[in-house]
Amino acid sequence: MFTYDLGEGNDPNVILPLKRFLLNEQCLEAWQGLDLYLFRDENVVFYIGQSHSGFARVWEHLLSGFKGHSITGRFIWINWPKSMKFTIELLSSQSAQFATVGYDLDAAEQWLIREYSPCFNVSHNPQPTAVPSTYLPPNAKFRRRASLRKLIFEAERVVRAEDNQRWP
């Protein structure tokens, strides 16, 4: 599942499974203005952040997760391969949904954090959602340490198999 949606007022956003995100090592031109990002599954938002380039910042979390420098990245790799199904959302602070906060990047991020109470955001989040018991916590030991290349290869195989099932 991948959507690039122009939504209300032609506001761009991107929603795609982590396994498909991993296959995009270069930011597509259409995604370059997207400055907010969410890591989530179908029920819970794990983390919300902001950056000049949401795409690049998501990659920083993923790469830093191997070394424990990003709790979100570590959480993803600890829960691999289940986390392949997590969703990455890229949004723009300039979209209509953030008009009430004056299209301000900091205010938009804070609004999203208050709205979703993500597990790993501590600032502006008085009651973070607990990590669902179906996942290992980010401080768990790695069950297997694979290189990023191997994990991308696994994601690519799963995506290819899914795409082949859709197009018999």
DSSP file (Angstrom, degrees, kcal/mol; ACC not computed):
  #  RESIDUE AA STRUCTURE BP1 BP2  ACC     N-H-->O    O-->H-N    N-H-->O    O-->H-N    TCO  KAPPA ALPHA  PHI   PSI    X-CA   Y-CA   Z-CA
    1    1 A M              0   0    0      0, 0.0     2,-0.4     0, 0.0    19,-0.1   0.000 360.0 360.0 360.0 123.7    0.0    0.0    0.0
    2    2 A F        -     0   0    0     14,-0.2     2,-0.4    18,-0.0    14,-0.2  -0.989 360.0-177.8-139.3 130.3    1.4    3.3   -1.0
    3    3 A T  E     -A   15   0A   0     12,-2.4    12,-2.2    -2,-0.4     2,-0.6  -0.995  17.8-173.1-130.7 137.9   -0.5    6.5   -1.3
    4    4 A Y  E     -A   14   0A   0     -2,-0.4     2,-0.4    10,-0.2    10,-0.2  -0.962  28.8-170.8-119.0 108.0    0.5    9.9   -2.3
    5    5 A D  E     -A   13   0A   0      8,-2.4     8,-1.4    -2,-0.6    -2,-0.1  -0.848  32.7-166.1-112.5 133.8   -2.5   11.9   -1.5
    6    6 A L      > +     0   0    0     -2,-0.4     5,-0.8     6,-0.2     4,-0.2   0.430  39.6 170.9 -92.8  -0.3   -3.3   15.5   -2.4
    7    7 A G  T > 5 +     0   0    0      3,-0.3     3,-1.5     2,-0.1     2,-0.1   0.356  45.7   2.2  33.9-154.5   -6.1   15.4    0.1
    8    8 A E  G > 5S-     0   0    0      1,-0.3     3,-1.4     2,-0.2    88,-0.4  -0.379 140.2  -0.2 -62.9 132.1   -8.0   18.5    1.1
    9    9 A G  G 3 5S-     0   0    0      1,-0.3    -1,-0.3    -2,-0.1    -2,-0.1   0.774 125.7 -70.2  61.0  26.6   -6.9   21.7   -0.7
   10   10 A N  G < 5S+     0   0    0     -3,-1.5    -3,-0.3     1,-0.2    -1,-0.3   0.813  82.1 165.8  59.5  32.7   -4.3   19.7   -2.7
   11   11 A D    < < -     0   0    0     -3,-1.4    -1,-0.2    -5,-0.8     2,-0.2  -0.698  31.2-132.3 -80.1 121.6   -2.2   19.2    0.4
   12   12 A P        +     0   0    0      0, 0.0    80,-0.5     0, 0.0     2,-0.3  -0.469  34.1 160.5 -76.8 144.7    0.4   16.5   -0.2
   13   13 A N  E     -A    5   0A   0     -8,-1.4    -8,-2.4    -2,-0.2     2,-0.4  -0.966  25.3-143.4-153.0 157.3    1.1   13.6    2.2
   14   14 A V  E     +AB   4  90A   0     76,-2.4    76,-2.6    -2,-0.3     2,-0.4  -0.979  14.6 179.7-124.8 132.2    2.7   10.3    1.8
   15   15 A I  E     +AB   3  89A   0    -12,-2.2   -12,-2.4    -2,-0.4    74,-0.2  -0.973  20.3 145.3-132.8 117.3    1.6    7.1    3.6
   16   16 A L  E     - B   0  88A   0     72,-2.3    72,-3.1    -2,-0.4   -14,-0.2  -0.998  49.6 -96.5-152.0 151.8    3.5    3.9    3.0
   17   17 A P  E >>  - B   0  87A   0      0, 0.0     4,-2.2     0, 0.0     3,-1.1  -0.326  37.9-116.4 -64.1 148.6    4.5    0.7    4.8
   18   18 A L  H 3> S+     0   0    0     68,-3.5     4,-2.6    65,-0.3     5,-0.2   0.874 114.6  62.0 -52.9 -40.6    8.1    0.8    6.2
   19   19 A K  H 34 S+     0   0    0     65,-2.0     4,-0.3    67,-0.3    -1,-0.3   0.844 109.6  40.8 -59.1 -33.1    9.0   -2.1    3.8
   20   20 A R  H X4 S+     0   0    0     -3,-1.1     3,-0.9    64,-0.3    -1,-0.2   0.822 110.2  57.7 -82.8 -33.6    8.2    0.1    0.8
   21   21 A F  H >< S+     0   0    0     -4,-2.2     3,-2.2     1,-0.2    -2,-0.2   0.912  99.5  60.2 -59.1 -41.8    9.8    3.2    2.4
   22   22 A L  T 3< S+     0   0    0     -4,-2.6    -1,-0.2     1,-0.3    -2,-0.2   0.705  95.7  62.1 -61.1 -20.3   13.1    1.2    2.7
   23   23 A L  T <  S+     0   0    0     -3,-0.9     2,-0.7    -4,-0.3    -1,-0.3   0.456  91.0  74.4 -85.7  -0.4   13.2    0.8   -1.1
   24   24 A N    <   +     0   0    0     -3,-2.2    -1,-0.2    -4,-0.2     4,-0.1  -0.810  48.1 160.8-113.5  88.1   13.4    4.6   -1.5
   25   25 A E        +     0   0    0     -2,-0.7     2,-0.4     2,-0.1    -1,-0.1   0.680  67.1  58.3 -82.0 -16.5   16.9    5.6   -0.6
   26   26 A Q  S    S-     0   0    0     -3,-0.1     2,-0.4     0, 0.0    -1,-0.0  -0.930  92.5-115.8-112.9 137.7   16.5    8.9   -2.5
   27   27 A C        -     0   0    0     -2,-0.4     2,-0.1     1,-0.1     5,-0.1  -0.563  30.3-124.5 -72.9 126.0   13.8   11.4   -1.7
   28   28 A L    >>  -     0   0    0     -2,-0.4     3,-1.7     1,-0.1     4,-0.6  -0.409  20.6-117.9 -66.9 147.0   11.3   11.9   -4.5
   29   29 A E  G >4 S+     0   0    0      1,-0.3     3,-1.3     2,-0.2     4,-0.3   0.874 113.9  57.8 -55.5 -40.2   11.0   15.5   -5.6
   30   30 A A  G 34 S+     0   0    0      1,-0.3    -1,-0.3     2,-0.1     3,-0.3   0.693 106.0  51.2 -65.0 -18.3    7.3   15.5   -4.7
   31   31 A W  G X4 S+     0   0    0     -3,-1.7     3,-1.8     1,-0.2    24,-0.3   0.520  81.2  95.2 -95.3  -6.9    8.2   14.6   -1.1
   32   32 A Q  T << S+     0   0    0     -3,-1.3    -1,-0.2    -4,-0.6    -2,-0.1   0.756  82.3  50.3 -64.4 -27.8   10.8   17.3   -0.5
   33   33 A G  T 3  S+     0   0    0     -4,-0.3     2,-0.8    -3,-0.3    -1,-0.3   0.405  80.4 111.3 -89.2   4.6    8.5   19.8    1.2
   34   34 A L    <   +     0   0    0     -3,-1.8    20,-2.5     1,-0.1    21,-0.5  -0.696  36.9 169.7 -85.4 112.4    7.1   17.3    3.7
   35   35 A D        +     0   0    0     -2,-0.8    16,-2.3    56,-0.6     2,-0.3   0.338  52.0  65.4-111.8   4.8    8.5   18.4    7.0
   36   36 A L  E     -DC  50  91A   0     55,-2.2    55,-2.6    14,-0.2     2,-0.3  -0.948  59.6-174.5-124.2 148.5    6.5   16.3    9.5
   37   37 A Y  E     -DC  49  90A   0     12,-2.3    12,-2.4    -2,-0.3     2,-0.4  -0.995   9.8-162.1-145.5 150.7    6.7   12.5    9.9
   38   38 A L  E     -DC  48  89A   0     51,-2.1    51,-2.1    -2,-0.3     2,-0.5  -0.988   8.3-156.0-130.5 139.9    5.0    9.7   11.9
   39   39 A F  E     +DC  47  88A   0      8,-2.5     7,-2.6    -2,-0.4     8,-1.5  -0.973  40.0 141.1-106.8 129.0    6.0    6.2   12.6
   40   40 A R  E     -DC  45  87A   0     47,-2.1    47,-3.6    -2,-0.5     5,-0.2  -0.971  42.9-138.6-155.9 168.2    2.9    4.0   13.4
   41   41 A D        -     0   0    0      3,-2.5    45,-0.1    -2,-0.3    42,-0.0  -0.494  58.3 -76.2-113.8-163.5    1.1    0.8   13.0
   42   42 A E  S    S+     0   0    0     -2,-0.2     3,-0.1     1,-0.2    44,-0.0   0.717 128.5  22.3 -70.7 -18.0   -2.6    0.4   12.3
   43   43 A N  S    S+     0   0    0      1,-0.2     2,-0.4     0, 0.0    -1,-0.2   0.694 119.1  44.5-117.9 -27.9   -3.5    1.3   15.9
   44   44 A V        -     0   0    0     85,-0.0    -3,-2.5    74,-0.0     2,-0.5  -0.948  61.1-138.8-131.4 139.7   -0.8    3.3   17.6
   45   45 A V  E     -D   40   0A   0     71,-0.4    74,-1.6    -2,-0.4    -5,-0.3  -0.869  17.8-173.9 -92.7 127.1    1.5    6.1   16.7
   46   46 A F  E     -     0   0A   0     -7,-2.6    74,-2.9    -2,-0.5     2,-0.3   0.851  63.5  -1.7 -89.4 -39.3    5.0    5.4   18.0
   47   47 A Y  E     -D   39   0A   0     -8,-1.5    -8,-2.5    72,-0.2     2,-0.4  -0.989  51.5-163.0-157.7 143.3    6.8    8.7   17.2
   48   48 A I  E     +D   38   0A   0     -2,-0.3     2,-0.3   -10,-0.2   -10,-0.2  -0.990  24.7 161.0-126.0 135.7    6.1   12.1   15.6
   49   49 A G  E     -D   37   0A   0    -12,-2.4   -12,-2.3    -2,-0.4     2,-0.3  -0.903  25.9-137.6-146.3 175.9    8.9   14.4   14.5
   50   50 A Q  E     +D   36   0A   0     -2,-0.3     2,-0.3   -14,-0.2   -14,-0.2  -0.962  24.6 153.8-136.7 153.2    9.8   17.3   12.3
   51   51 A S        -     0   0    0    -16,-2.3     3,-0.4    -2,-0.3     4,-0.1  -0.950  56.9-103.6-168.8 156.5   12.6   18.2   10.1
   52   52 A H  S    S+     0   0    0      1,-0.3     2,-0.5    -2,-0.3     3,-0.1   0.892 124.6  28.6 -53.2 -38.3   13.4   20.3    7.0
   53   53 A S     >  -     0   0    0      1,-0.1     4,-2.2   -18,-0.1    -1,-0.3  -0.904  69.8-172.6-125.9 102.0   13.2   17.0    5.2
   54   54 A G  H  > S+     0   0    0    -20,-2.5     4,-2.4    -2,-0.5     5,-0.2   0.890  88.2  56.4 -58.1 -39.9   11.0   14.4    6.9
   55   55 A F  H  > S+     0   0    0    -21,-0.5     4,-1.8   -24,-0.3    -1,-0.2   0.939 108.9  44.7 -57.1 -50.6   12.2   11.8    4.5
   56   56 A A  H  > S+     0   0    0      1,-0.2     4,-2.0     2,-0.2    -1,-0.2   0.870 112.0  53.1 -64.4 -36.9   15.9   12.3    5.5
   57   57 A R  H  X S+     0   0    0     -4,-2.2     4,-2.3     2,-0.2    -1,-0.2   0.884 105.1  53.7 -69.5 -36.8   15.0   12.4    9.2
   58   58 A V  H  X S+     0   0    0     -4,-2.4     4,-2.3     1,-0.2    -1,-0.2   0.937 109.2  49.7 -59.4 -44.9   13.2    9.1    9.0
   59   59 A W  H  X S+     0   0    0     -4,-1.8     4,-2.8     1,-0.2     5,-0.2   0.886 107.4  54.6 -61.1 -38.3   16.3    7.6    7.4
   60   60 A E  H  X S+     0   0    0     -4,-2.0     4,-2.7     1,-0.2    -1,-0.2   0.922 108.1  49.2 -61.0 -43.4   18.4    9.1   10.2
   61   61 A H  H  X S+     0   0    0     -4,-2.3     4,-1.4     2,-0.2    -2,-0.2   0.931 112.5  48.2 -59.3 -45.7   16.2    7.3   12.8
   62   62 A L  H  X S+     0   0    0     -4,-2.3     4,-0.6     1,-0.2     3,-0.3   0.936 115.3  43.1 -62.7 -47.4   16.5    4.0   11.0
   63   63 A L  H >< S+     0   0    0     -4,-2.8     3,-0.8     1,-0.2     4,-0.4   0.884 114.3  50.5 -67.5 -38.5   20.3    4.3   10.6
   64   64 A S  H >X>S+     0   0    0     -4,-2.7     5,-2.1    -5,-0.2     6,-0.7   0.702  94.4  75.4 -72.5 -19.2   20.8    5.5   14.2
   65   65 A G  H ><5S+     0   0    0     -4,-1.4     3,-0.5    -3,-0.3    -1,-0.2   0.816  86.7  60.3 -63.4 -31.0   18.6    2.6   15.6
   66   66 A F  T <<5S+     0   0    0     -3,-0.8    -1,-0.2    -4,-0.6    -2,-0.2   0.842 111.2  39.8 -65.6 -32.2   21.4    0.1   15.0
   67   67 A K  T <45S-     0   0    0     -3,-0.7    -1,-0.2    -4,-0.4    -2,-0.2   0.434 115.5-112.3 -97.4  -1.1   23.7    2.0   17.4
   68   68 A G  T <<5S+     0   0    0     -4,-0.6    -3,-0.2    -3,-0.5    -2,-0.1   0.614  83.8 121.1  81.9  12.1   20.9    2.8   19.9
   69   69 A H  S   <S+     0   0    0     -5,-2.1     2,-0.4     1,-0.2    -4,-0.2   0.613  72.5  47.2 -84.3 -12.0   21.0    6.6   19.2
   70   70 A S     >  -     0   0    0     -6,-0.7     4,-2.9    -9,-0.2     5,-0.2  -0.973  65.4-160.7-130.3 117.2   17.3    6.6   18.1
   71   71 A I  H  > S+     0   0    0     -2,-0.4     4,-2.4     1,-0.2     5,-0.1   0.875  97.1  50.7 -62.4 -36.0   14.8    4.9   20.3
   72   72 A T  H  > S+     0   0    0      2,-0.2     4,-2.0     1,-0.2    -1,-0.2   0.938 111.8  45.7 -67.7 -46.9   12.4    4.8   17.4
   73   73 A G  H  > S+     0   0    0      2,-0.2     4,-2.2     1,-0.2     5,-0.2   0.916 113.5  49.5 -61.8 -43.3   14.9    3.3   15.1
   74   74 A R  H  X S+     0   0    0     -4,-2.9     4,-2.9     1,-0.2     5,-0.2   0.921 108.4  53.9 -61.6 -43.3   16.0    0.8   17.7
   75   75 A F  H  X S+     0   0    0     -4,-2.4     4,-1.5    -5,-0.2    -1,-0.2   0.896 108.5  50.5 -57.0 -41.9   12.3   -0.1   18.3
   76   76 A I  H  < S+     0   0    0     -4,-2.0     7,-0.3     1,-0.2    -1,-0.2   0.947 114.3  41.8 -62.5 -49.3   11.9   -0.8   14.6
   77   77 A W  H >< S+     0   0    0     -4,-2.2     3,-1.1     1,-0.2    -2,-0.2   0.846 110.7  56.5 -71.8 -32.8   14.9   -3.1   14.3
   78   78 A I  H 3< S+     0   0    0     -4,-2.9    65,-0.3     1,-0.2    -1,-0.2   0.868 112.8  43.3 -61.5 -35.4   14.2   -4.9   17.6
   79   79 A N  T >X S+     0   0    0     -4,-1.5     4,-1.5    -5,-0.2     3,-0.7   0.237  93.4 163.8 -98.6  13.4   10.8   -5.8   16.2
   80   80 A W  T <4  +     0   0    0     -3,-1.1    64,-0.1     1,-0.3    -3,-0.0  -0.537  58.4  21.8 -69.3 136.7   11.9   -6.8   12.7
   81   81 A P  T >4 S+     0   0    0      0, 0.0     3,-1.9     0, 0.0     4,-0.3  -0.993 123.1  55.5 -92.8  -4.2   10.4   -8.4   10.6
   82   82 A K  G X4 S+     0   0    0     -3,-0.7     3,-1.7     1,-0.3    -2,-0.2   0.867 101.1  62.9 -56.3 -35.2    7.0   -7.5   12.2
   83   83 A S  G >< S+     0   0    0     -4,-1.5     3,-2.1    -7,-0.3   -65,-0.3   0.628  77.6  85.4 -69.3 -12.3    7.9   -3.8   11.9
   84   84 A M  G <  S+     0   0    0     -3,-1.9   -65,-2.0     1,-0.3    -1,-0.3   0.812  88.2  55.5 -54.5 -27.6    8.0   -4.1    8.1
   85   85 A K  G <  S+     0   0    0     -3,-1.7    -1,-0.3    -4,-0.3    -2,-0.2   0.539  82.3 113.2 -86.1  -6.8    4.3   -3.5    8.4
   86   86 A F    <   -     0   0    0     -3,-2.1   -68,-3.5    -4,-0.1     2,-0.4  -0.227  66.0-124.7 -59.2 158.0    4.7   -0.3   10.3
   87   87 A T  E     -BC  17  40A   0    -47,-3.6   -47,-2.1   -70,-0.3     2,-0.5  -0.878  13.3-154.2-111.9 139.8    3.6    2.8    8.4
   88   88 A I  E     -BC  16  39A   0    -72,-3.1   -72,-2.3    -2,-0.4     2,-0.4  -0.952  13.3-168.3-107.6 128.9    5.6    5.9    7.6
   89   89 A E  E     -BC  15  38A   0    -51,-2.1   -51,-2.1    -2,-0.5     2,-0.5  -0.977   4.5-165.8-118.6 132.8    3.6    9.1    7.1
   90   90 A L  E     +BC  14  37A   0    -76,-2.6   -76,-2.4    -2,-0.4     2,-0.3  -0.977  16.6 173.9-116.7 128.6    5.1   12.3    5.7
   91   91 A L  E     - C   0  36A   0    -55,-2.6   -55,-2.2    -2,-0.5   -56,-0.6  -0.817  28.1-121.9-130.1 166.4    3.1   15.5    6.0
   92   92 A S    >   -     0   0    0    -80,-0.5     3,-1.8   -58,-0.3     6,-0.2  -0.949   7.5-146.9-113.1 131.7    3.5   19.2    5.3
   93   93 A S  T 3  S+     0   0    0     -2,-0.5    -1,-0.1   -60,-0.3   -59,-0.1   0.623 101.0  64.5 -66.8 -11.1    3.1   21.8    8.1
   94   94 A Q  T 3  S+     0   0    0    -61,-0.2    -1,-0.3     3,-0.0     2,-0.1   0.367  79.3 112.5 -92.7   4.0    1.8   24.0    5.3
   95   95 A S  S X  S-     0   0    0     -3,-1.8     3,-2.3     1,-0.1     8,-0.1  -0.367  83.5-105.9 -78.5 160.1   -1.3   21.8    4.7
   96   96 A A  G >  S+     0   0    0    -88,-0.4     3,-2.0     1,-0.3     4,-0.3   0.781 113.9  69.7 -56.6 -31.8   -4.8   23.0    5.5
   97   97 A Q  G 3  S+     0   0    0      1,-0.3    -1,-0.3   -89,-0.2     3,-0.3   0.706 100.2  49.8 -63.5 -16.2   -5.1   20.7    8.6
   98   98 A F  G X >S+     0   0    0     -3,-2.3     5,-2.3    -6,-0.2     3,-1.1   0.197  76.1 104.6-106.7  15.9   -2.5   23.0   10.3
   99   99 A A  G X 5S+     0   0    0     -3,-2.0     3,-2.0     1,-0.2    -1,-0.2   0.878  74.0  61.9 -60.8 -38.0   -4.2   26.3    9.5
  100  100 A T  G 3 5S+     0   0    0     -4,-0.3    -1,-0.2     1,-0.3    -2,-0.1   0.698 106.1  45.7 -65.5 -17.8   -5.4   26.6   13.1
  101  101 A V  G X 5S-     0   0    0     -3,-1.1     3,-1.3     3,-0.0    -1,-0.3   0.137 121.0-106.8-109.4  18.7   -1.8   26.7   14.3
  102  102 A G  T < 5 -     0   0    0     -3,-2.0    -3,-0.2     1,-0.3    -2,-0.1   0.741  58.7 -76.5  68.3  24.6   -0.7   29.2   11.7
  103  103 A Y  T 3 <S+     0   0    0     -5,-2.3     2,-0.4     1,-0.2    -1,-0.3   0.728  85.1 157.4  58.5  22.9    1.2   26.7    9.6
  104  104 A D    <>  -     0   0    0     -3,-1.3     4,-2.8    -6,-0.3    -1,-0.2  -0.675  41.6-142.5 -81.8 128.0    4.0   26.9   12.1
  105  105 A L  H  > S+     0   0    0     -2,-0.4     4,-2.4     1,-0.2     5,-0.2   0.919  99.3  45.7 -59.1 -48.9    6.2   23.7   12.1
  106  106 A D  H  > S+     0   0    0      1,-0.2     4,-2.4     2,-0.2    -1,-0.2   0.930 115.5  46.9 -61.0 -45.4    6.7   23.5   15.8
  107  107 A A  H  > S+     0   0    0      2,-0.2     4,-2.4     1,-0.2    -1,-0.2   0.874 110.9  52.5 -65.5 -37.2    3.0   24.1   16.6
  108  108 A A  H  X S+     0   0    0     -4,-2.8     4,-2.3     2,-0.2    -1,-0.2   0.925 110.4  47.6 -64.6 -44.0    2.0   21.6   13.9
  109  109 A E  H  X S+     0   0    0     -4,-2.4     4,-2.4    -5,-0.2    -2,-0.2   0.930 112.8  48.7 -61.4 -45.3    4.3   18.9   15.5
  110  110 A Q  H  X S+     0   0    0     -4,-2.4     4,-2.5     1,-0.2    -2,-0.2   0.889 109.5  52.6 -62.8 -39.2    2.9   19.7   19.0
  111  111 A W  H  X S+     0   0    0     -4,-2.4     4,-2.3     2,-0.2    -1,-0.2   0.931 110.2  47.8 -61.4 -45.8   -0.7   19.5   17.7
  112  112 A L  H  X S+     0   0    0     -4,-2.3     4,-2.5     2,-0.2     5,-0.3   0.905 110.9  51.5 -61.6 -41.7    0.0   16.1   16.3
  113  113 A I  H  X S+     0   0    0     -4,-2.4     4,-2.5     1,-0.2    -2,-0.2   0.925 112.1  45.6 -63.1 -44.6    1.7   14.9   19.5
  114  114 A R  H  < S+     0   0    0     -4,-2.5    -1,-0.2     1,-0.2    -2,-0.2   0.883 114.3  50.8 -64.0 -36.9   -1.3   16.1   21.6
  115  115 A E  H  < S+     0   0    0     -4,-2.3    -2,-0.2    -5,-0.2    -1,-0.2   0.888 125.4  22.6 -67.4 -40.9   -3.7   14.4   19.0
  116  116 A Y  H  < S-     0   0    0     -4,-2.5   -71,-0.4    -5,-0.1    -2,-0.2   0.604  83.1-144.9-107.9 -14.9   -2.0   11.0   18.9
  117  117 A S     <  -     0   0    0     -4,-2.5    12,-2.1    -5,-0.3    -3,-0.1   0.939  28.6-149.0  46.4  59.7    0.0   10.7   22.3
  118  118 A P        -     0   0    0      0, 0.0     3,-0.4     0, 0.0   -72,-0.3  -0.155  14.1-120.0 -62.2 153.6    2.8    8.7   20.6
  119  119 A C  S    S+     0   0    0    -74,-1.6   -72,-0.2     1,-0.2   -73,-0.1   0.860 105.9  34.6 -60.2 -40.9    4.7    6.2   22.6
  120  120 A F  S    S+     0   0    0    -74,-2.9     2,-0.5   -75,-0.1    -1,-0.2   0.433  90.1  97.3-106.5   0.1    8.2    7.7   22.3
  121  121 A N        +     0   0    0     -3,-0.4   -72,-0.0   -75,-0.3   -74,-0.0  -0.789  39.1 171.5 -86.7 127.7    7.5   11.5   22.3
  122  122 A V    >   +     0   0    0     -2,-0.5     3,-1.2     2,-0.1     2,-0.2   0.771  53.7  81.1-103.9 -35.9    8.1   12.9   25.8
  123  123 A S  T 3  S+     0   0    0      1,-0.2   -10,-0.0     3,-0.0    -2,-0.0  -0.521 110.1   2.2 -73.2 137.4    7.8   16.7   25.1
  124  124 A H  T 3  S+     0   0    0     -2,-0.2    -1,-0.2     1,-0.1    -7,-0.1   0.727 109.1 105.1  62.2  23.6    4.3   18.1   24.8
  125  125 A N    <   +     0   0    0     -3,-1.2    -1,-0.1     1,-0.1   -11,-0.1  -0.725  42.1 176.3-137.3  83.5    2.9   14.6   25.6
  126  126 A P  S    S+     0   0    0      0, 0.0    -1,-0.1     0, 0.0    -2,-0.0   0.779  82.5  27.3 -63.7 -26.4    1.6   14.3   29.2
  127  127 A Q  S    S-     0   0    0     -9,-0.0     3,-0.1     3,-0.0    -5,-0.1  -0.632  78.8-162.3-137.1  79.1    0.4   10.7   28.7
  128  128 A P        -     0   0    0      0, 0.0    -9,-0.2     0, 0.0     2,-0.2  -0.287  31.0-106.2 -58.6 144.3    2.4    8.8   26.1
  129  129 A T        -     0   0    0    -12,-2.1     2,-0.1   -84,-0.2   -85,-0.0  -0.474  38.0-110.4 -68.0 140.0    0.6    5.7   24.8
  130  130 A A        -     0   0    0     -2,-0.2   -11,-0.1     1,-0.1    -1,-0.1  -0.439  35.1-100.9 -69.9 146.2    2.1    2.5   26.2
  131  131 A V        -     0   0    0    -12,-0.1    -1,-0.1    -2,-0.1   -85,-0.0  -0.540  49.2-105.1 -64.2 126.7    4.0    0.3   23.7
  132  132 A P    >   -     0   0    0      0, 0.0     3,-2.0     0, 0.0    -1,-0.1  -0.224  21.9-122.6 -55.9 144.4    1.5   -2.5   22.8
  133  133 A S  T 3  S+     0   0    0      1,-0.3    -2,-0.1    -3,-0.1     0, 0.0   0.619 106.2  74.9 -66.6 -11.8    2.4   -5.8   24.4
  134  134 A T  T 3  S+     0   0    0      2,-0.1     2,-0.3     0, 0.0    -1,-0.3   0.575  94.3  63.1 -75.7  -8.1    2.6   -7.4   20.9
  135  135 A Y  S <  S-     0   0    0     -3,-2.0   -56,-0.1    -4,-0.0   -60,-0.0  -0.860  87.2-114.8-117.7 151.5    5.9   -5.7   20.4
  136  136 A L        -     0   0    0     -2,-0.3   -57,-0.1   -61,-0.2   -58,-0.1  -0.575  41.6-108.3 -75.1 145.7    9.3   -5.9   22.2
  137  137 A P    >   -     0   0    0      0, 0.0     3,-2.0     0, 0.0    -1,-0.1  -0.346  28.9-108.4 -71.7 160.1   10.3   -2.7   24.0
  138  138 A P  T 3  S+     0   0    0      0, 0.0    -2,-0.0     0, 0.0   -60,-0.0   0.689 117.3  59.4 -65.5 -16.5   13.1   -0.6   22.5
  139  139 A N  T 3  S+     0   0    0      2,-0.1     3,-0.1   -64,-0.0   -64,-0.0   0.388  81.3 113.0 -92.2   5.3   15.4   -1.6   25.3
  140  140 A A  S <  S-     0   0    0     -3,-2.0     2,-0.2     1,-0.1     3,-0.0  -0.314  78.5 -95.7 -68.9 159.3   15.1   -5.4   24.5
  141  141 A K        -     0   0    0      1,-0.1     2,-0.2     2,-0.0    -1,-0.1  -0.492  43.0 -99.9 -74.7 146.4   18.2   -7.2   23.2
  142  142 A F        -     0   0    0      1,-0.2     3,-0.2    -2,-0.2    -1,-0.1  -0.490  26.6-158.1 -63.0 129.5   18.5   -7.6   19.5
  143  143 A R  S    S+     0   0    0      1,-0.4     2,-0.3   -65,-0.3    -1,-0.2   0.831  81.1   3.8 -77.6 -33.0   17.4  -11.0   18.5
  144  144 A R        -     0   0    0    -67,-0.2     2,-0.7   -64,-0.1    -1,-0.4  -0.973  67.1-147.6-151.6 136.5   19.3  -10.8   15.3
  145  145 A R        +     0   0    0     -2,-0.3     2,-0.3    -3,-0.2   -67,-0.0  -0.913  27.2 169.4-108.8 111.4   21.6   -8.2   14.1
  146  146 A A        -     0   0    0     -2,-0.7     2,-0.1     1,-0.1    -2,-0.1  -0.807  37.3-101.6-115.2 160.0   21.6   -7.9   10.3
  147  147 A S     >  -     0   0    0     -2,-0.3     4,-2.0     1,-0.1     5,-0.2  -0.393  32.1-112.9 -74.1 159.0   23.1   -5.3    8.1
  148  148 A L  H  > S+     0   0    0      1,-0.2     4,-2.7     2,-0.2     5,-0.2   0.892 118.6  57.9 -58.4 -39.8   20.8   -2.6    6.7
  149  149 A R  H  > S+     0   0    0      1,-0.2     4,-2.4     2,-0.2    -1,-0.2   0.914 106.5  48.0 -57.2 -44.2   21.5   -4.1    3.2
  150  150 A K  H  > S+     0   0    0      2,-0.2     4,-2.3     1,-0.2    -1,-0.2   0.898 112.0  49.1 -65.3 -39.5   20.1   -7.5    4.4
  151  151 A L  H  X S+     0   0    0     -4,-2.0     4,-2.4     2,-0.2    -2,-0.2   0.898 111.5  48.7 -68.0 -39.3   17.1   -5.9    5.9
  152  152 A I  H  X S+     0   0    0     -4,-2.7     4,-2.7     2,-0.2    -1,-0.2   0.902 110.1  52.4 -64.7 -39.9   16.4   -3.9    2.8
  153  153 A F  H  X S+     0   0    0     -4,-2.4     4,-2.2    -5,-0.2    -2,-0.2   0.913 109.5  49.1 -61.9 -42.2   16.8   -7.0    0.7
  154  154 A E  H  X S+     0   0    0     -4,-2.3     4,-2.2     2,-0.2    -2,-0.2   0.927 112.0  48.4 -61.3 -45.0   14.3   -8.8    3.0
  155  155 A A  H  X S+     0   0    0     -4,-2.4     4,-2.7     1,-0.2    -2,-0.2   0.907 110.2  52.4 -61.8 -41.7   11.8   -5.9    2.6
  156  156 A E  H  X S+     0   0    0     -4,-2.7     4,-2.7     1,-0.2    -1,-0.2   0.900 108.2  50.6 -61.8 -42.1   12.4   -6.0   -1.2
  157  157 A R  H  X S+     0   0    0     -4,-2.2     4,-2.4     2,-0.2    -1,-0.2   0.919 112.0  47.3 -61.7 -43.9   11.6   -9.7   -1.4
  158  158 A V  H  X S+     0   0    0     -4,-2.2     4,-2.5     2,-0.2    -2,-0.2   0.921 113.2  48.0 -65.2 -43.8    8.4   -9.2    0.6
  159  159 A V  H  X S+     0   0    0     -4,-2.7     4,-2.8     2,-0.2    -2,-0.2   0.925 112.1  49.5 -62.2 -44.8    7.3   -6.2   -1.6
  160  160 A R  H  X S+     0   0    0     -4,-2.7     4,-2.4     1,-0.2    -2,-0.2   0.915 111.4  49.1 -60.9 -43.4    8.0   -8.2   -4.7
  161  161 A A  H  X S+     0   0    0     -4,-2.4     4,-1.7     2,-0.2    -1,-0.2   0.915 112.3  48.2 -64.1 -42.6    6.0  -11.2   -3.5
  162  162 A E  H  X S+     0   0    0     -4,-2.5     4,-1.4     1,-0.2    -2,-0.2   0.921 112.3  48.7 -62.5 -43.6    3.1   -8.9   -2.6
  163  163 A D  H  X S+     0   0    0     -4,-2.8     4,-1.3     1,-0.2    -2,-0.2   0.878 109.0  53.4 -65.8 -37.0    3.2   -7.2   -5.9
  164  164 A N  H  < S+     0   0    0     -4,-2.4    -1,-0.2     1,-0.2    -2,-0.2   0.851 105.7  53.9 -65.7 -34.1    3.3  -10.6   -7.7
  165  165 A Q  H  < S+     0   0    0     -4,-1.7    -1,-0.2     1,-0.2    -2,-0.2   0.841 108.1  50.3 -68.4 -32.1    0.2  -11.7   -5.9
  166  166 A R  H  < S+     0   0    0     -4,-1.4    -1,-0.2     1,-0.2    -2,-0.2   0.787 114.0  45.1 -75.0 -27.2   -1.6   -8.7   -7.1
  167  167 A W     <        0   0    0     -4,-1.3    -1,-0.2    -5,-0.1    -2,-0.0  -0.687 360.0 360.0-120.0  76.7   -0.7   -9.1  -10.7
  168  168 A P              0   0    0      0, 0.0    -1,-0.1     0, 0.0    -3,-0.1   0.515 360.0 360.0 -66.0 360.0   -1.2  -12.8  -11.6
